[in-house]
Amino acid sequence: MPGNTSRPALPTVGVEEEFLLVDRRTRLPAERAPQVIADARSELGAQVQAEFFAVQVEVCTLPATRLTELRADLLHLRSVVAAAAAEAGCLLVASGTPVLQDPRPGRVTDDPRYRNMAARYEGVVDGYAGALCGCHVHLGTVSRGRALALGNHLRPWLPVVQAIAVNSPFTDGRDSGFASWRTVRWARWPTVGPAPVLDEEQYEALVADLVRSGVLLDRRMVYWYARPSEHVPTLEVRVADVNADLRTVLLLAALLRGLSAVLLEEIDEGRPAPACPAGLVRAAHWQAARSGLSGDGVDPRTGRYAPMAALADRLLERATPGLAAAGDLTAVETALTRIHRHGTGADRQRRSLRRHGRLTAVVDELAALTLAVP
């Protein structure tokens, strides 16, 4: 078949990472994002941005065609922002949730849109326990209609991507029982979850209705796990926790790019998206948030339970033609084997607590790993 012999065309890939700033002494969230961003912008410009809370910063890579380019960009962004954080007396931490309990109500970034969101969704915001940090992967360049088609085809695989990326087991100074508590807390916001299967006309009509009815403040609040970006011509995949280990971030980007190359070729051949019941897709995401790669997952294509680690291997197999075309196959195989052997970010955080007996040590290890050069 053509899909087995041709080399798929490769999308570009970009990454957005959200980080926490924590005080160097207390390890509690530090409300110094305005200072850190102003300092870092002298070198990074618009590649560093504010986030919802004044304890968060976001960095955005440029679109990349090679994994080596993406790695260099991410290392540079992390290094510059971490240096600015150090000047402000704080640490840059890649964790999906704050590790320590912070009773403060939470200072929202001084921005009209964020202030409006805080007022409209007051009970959802709920202090710094809601300072959630994700990693978003952009796949492009694609039209809106093509982005939606790609999202429809990616839909059954996103719980597996989420399971690989879990990195938020702690909340309010305790173990949440979930590998990704960020996923659970994030679901309080409207539209967070698997995207419905829509074409472009249906998408535009639904989003217009959600904004018109007041469910959403604006179009940028479409928080589905895969959505057409509102500011660049990409599909934005939003299932992952931010990860301190850069190797995991690169694994996610390469897997999604490789799989997307395969799926876009199938879309061009006229193949329909897999029929996956919405309830099963939601169950698969819940299982991923609960157990990461260590438990059973739900294969939404079949409705059957299977070890999540085995589903990750199936994802690798499905993405192999695209990974081979990009020259990323060996690197991805190595990275996924490492996670199978040593665990996810959530596993690492829990091991750190068992080893040291202090959550402050977990924060310190996260900060060190966020700056590590793999």
Residue pairs with C-beta under 8 A, 6 or more apart in sequence:
2 265
2 269
3 262
3 265
3 266
3 269
3 321
4 321
6 265
7 321
7 324
7 325
8 261
8 262
8 264
8 265
8 321
8 322
8 325
9 261
9 264
9 265
10 65
10 257
10 261
10 322
10 325
10 326
11 139
11 140
11 141
11 142
11 257
11 260
11 261
11 264
12 63
12 64
12 65
12 138
12 139
12 140
12 141
12 234
13 63
13 64
13 65
13 70
13 137
13 138
13 139
13 253
13 254
13 256
13 257
14 60
14 61
14 62
14 63
14 64
14 70
14 137
14 138
14 140
14 232
14 234
15 60
15 61
15 70
15 74
15 135
15 136
15 137
15 138
15 249
15 253
16 58
16 59
16 60
16 61
16 135
16 136
16 138
17 58
17 59
17 74
17 77
17 78
17 94
17 133
17 135
17 242
17 249
18 51
18 56
18 57
18 58
18 132
18 133
18 134
18 135
18 242
19 56
19 57
19 58
19 59
19 81
19 92
19 93
19 94
19 133
19 242
19 370
20 29
20 55
20 56
20 92
20 93
20 94
20 95
20 98
20 131
20 133
21 29
21 30
21 31
21 32
21 33
21 36
21 55
21 56
21 57
21 85
21 88
21 90
21 91
21 92
21 93
22 28
22 29
22 30
22 55
22 90
22 91
22 93
22 98
22 363
22 367
23 29
23 30
23 89
23 90
23 91
24 86
24 89
24 90
24 91
25 89
26 100
27 91
27 99
27 100
27 359
27 360
27 363
27 364
28 98
28 100
28 102
29 53
29 55
29 98
29 102
29 104
29 128
29 131
30 55
30 88
30 89
30 90
31 54
31 55
31 107
32 54
32 55
32 85
32 88
32 89
32 90
33 50
33 51
33 53
33 54
33 55
33 56
33 57
33 109
34 50
34 54
34 109
34 110
35 84
35 88
36 57
36 81
36 84
36 85
36 87
36 88
36 90
37 48
37 49
37 50
37 57
37 84
39 84
39 87
39 88
40 48
40 57
40 80
40 81
40 83
40 84
41 48
43 80
44 59
44 77
44 80
44 81
46 60
47 59
47 60
47 61
47 62
47 77
48 57
48 58
48 59
48 60
48 77
48 80
48 81
49 57
49 58
49 59
49 60
50 56
50 57
50 58
50 109
50 111
51 57
51 58
51 109
52 108
52 109
52 114
52 117
52 131
53 106
53 107
53 108
53 109
53 128
53 130
53 131
54 107
54 108
54 109
54 110
55 98
55 107
55 128
55 131
56 109
56 131
56 133
57 81
57 92
59 74
59 77
59 78
59 81
60 77
61 70
61 73
61 74
61 77
62 69
62 73
63 138
63 140
63 141
64 70
64 73
66 326
66 327
67 250
67 253
67 254
67 326
67 328
67 331
70 250
70 253
71 246
71 250
74 246
74 249
74 250
75 246
75 373
78 92
78 246
78 370
78 371
79 371
81 92
82 91
82 92
82 370
82 371
85 91
85 92
91 363
91 364
91 367
92 367
92 370
92 371
93 244
93 363
93 366
93 367
93 370
94 133
94 167
94 242
94 243
94 244
94 366
94 369
94 370
95 133
95 167
95 168
95 170
95 241
95 242
95 244
95 345
95 349
95 363
95 366
96 132
96 133
96 134
96 166
96 167
96 168
96 180
96 181
96 182
96 241
96 242
97 129
97 131
97 132
97 133
97 168
97 170
97 171
97 176
97 181
97 182
97 185
98 128
98 129
98 131
98 171
99 170
99 173
99 349
99 359
99 362
99 363
99 366
100 173
100 359
100 360
100 363
101 129
101 172
101 173
101 174
102 127
102 128
102 129
103 127
104 127
104 128
105 127
106 125
106 126
106 127
106 128
106 130
106 131
108 114
108 115
108 117
108 118
108 125
113 217
113 218
116 217
117 125
117 217
117 221
118 125
120 217
121 189
121 190
124 130
124 188
124 189
126 188
129 171
129 172
129 185
130 185
130 188
132 168
132 182
132 185
132 186
133 182
133 241
133 242
134 182
134 186
134 238
134 240
134 241
134 242
135 165
135 240
135 241
135 242
135 243
135 249
135 252
136 236
136 237
136 238
136 240
137 236
137 237
137 240
137 252
137 253
137 256
137 257
138 229
138 232
138 234
138 235
138 236
138 237
139 150
139 234
139 235
139 236
139 237
139 256
139 257
139 260
140 232
140 233
140 234
140 235
141 233
141 234
142 150
142 233
142 234
142 235
142 264
143 233
144 200
144 203
144 228
144 233
145 199
145 200
146 264
146 267
147 227
147 228
147 229
147 233
147 234
147 235
148 198
148 199
148 200
148 203
148 228
148 235
149 199
149 267
149 273
150 226
150 235
150 260
150 263
150 264
150 267
151 195
151 224
151 226
151 227
151 228
151 235
152 195
152 197
152 198
152 273
153 263
153 266
153 267
153 273
153 274
154 226
154 235
154 237
154 256
154 259
154 260
154 263
155 194
155 195
155 197
155 226
155 273
155 274
155 276
155 281
155 300
156 274
156 276
156 281
156 284
156 299
156 300
156 301
157 259
157 315
157 318
158 194
158 225
158 226
158 237
158 239
158 285
159 239
159 281
159 284
159 285
159 287
159 288
159 297
159 298
159 300
159 311
160 288
160 297
160 308
160 311
160 312
160 314
160 315
161 237
161 239
161 240
161 252
161 255
161 256
161 315
162 180
162 183
162 225
162 239
162 240
162 285
162 288
162 289
163 179
163 287
163 288
163 291
163 292
163 293
163 297
163 308
163 311
163 312
163 344
164 240
164 248
164 251
164 252
164 255
164 292
164 293
164 312
164 336
164 339
164 344
165 180
165 239
165 240
165 241
165 243
165 248
165 252
165 344
165 345
166 179
166 180
166 241
166 288
166 289
166 292
166 293
166 344
166 345
166 346
167 180
167 241
167 242
167 243
167 244
167 248
167 344
167 345
167 346
167 349
168 176
168 178
168 179
168 180
168 181
168 182
168 183
168 241
168 346
169 175
169 176
169 178
169 179
169 180
169 181
169 346
169 349
169 350
170 176
170 181
170 349
170 353
170 359
170 362
171 181
171 185
173 359
175 350
175 353
176 184
177 290
178 184
178 289
178 290
179 288
179 289
179 290
179 291
179 292
179 294
179 344
179 346
179 347
180 241
180 288
180 289
180 292
180 346
181 289
182 241
183 239
183 241
183 285
183 288
183 289
184 289
186 192
186 223
187 193
189 221
189 223
190 210
190 215
190 216
190 221
190 223
191 210
191 215
191 216
191 221
191 222
191 223
191 224
192 223
192 224
192 225
193 224
193 225
193 282
193 285
194 224
194 225
194 278
194 281
194 282
194 285
195 224
195 225
195 226
195 227
196 206
196 224
196 278
197 273
198 206
203 228
207 216
207 219
207 222
210 216
210 222
211 217
211 218
211 219
216 222
219 230
220 230
222 230
223 238
224 238
225 237
225 238
225 239
225 285
226 235
226 236
226 237
226 238
226 239
227 235
227 236
227 238
228 234
228 235
228 236
229 235
229 236
235 260
237 256
239 285
240 252
241 345
243 249
243 252
243 345
244 345
244 366
244 369
244 370
244 372
245 345
245 348
245 369
245 372
245 374
246 372
246 373
246 374
247 335
247 338
247 374
248 335
248 339
248 344
248 345
250 331
250 335
251 332
251 335
251 336
251 339
254 323
254 326
254 328
254 331
254 332
254 335
255 315
255 316
255 319
255 323
255 332
257 322
257 326
257 328
258 319
258 320
258 321
258 322
258 323
258 325
258 326
258 328
258 329
258 332
259 315
259 318
259 319
259 322
260 322
261 321
261 322
261 325
261 326
262 318
262 319
262 321
262 322
274 301
276 300
276 301
277 300
277 303
280 298
280 300
280 303
281 300
283 298
283 300
284 297
284 298
284 299
284 300
287 295
287 296
287 297
287 298
287 308
288 297
288 308
291 297
291 308
292 308
292 344
292 346
292 347
293 308
293 309
293 312
293 339
293 340
293 343
293 344
294 308
294 309
294 343
294 344
294 347
295 307
295 308
296 305
296 306
296 307
296 308
297 305
297 306
297 307
297 308
297 311
298 304
298 305
298 306
299 305
299 306
299 311
309 340
312 336
312 340
313 336
316 323
316 332
316 333
316 336
319 332
320 329
323 329
323 332
342 348
343 351
348 365
348 369
349 362
349 366
352 361
352 362
352 365
353 359
353 361
353 362
355 361
356 362
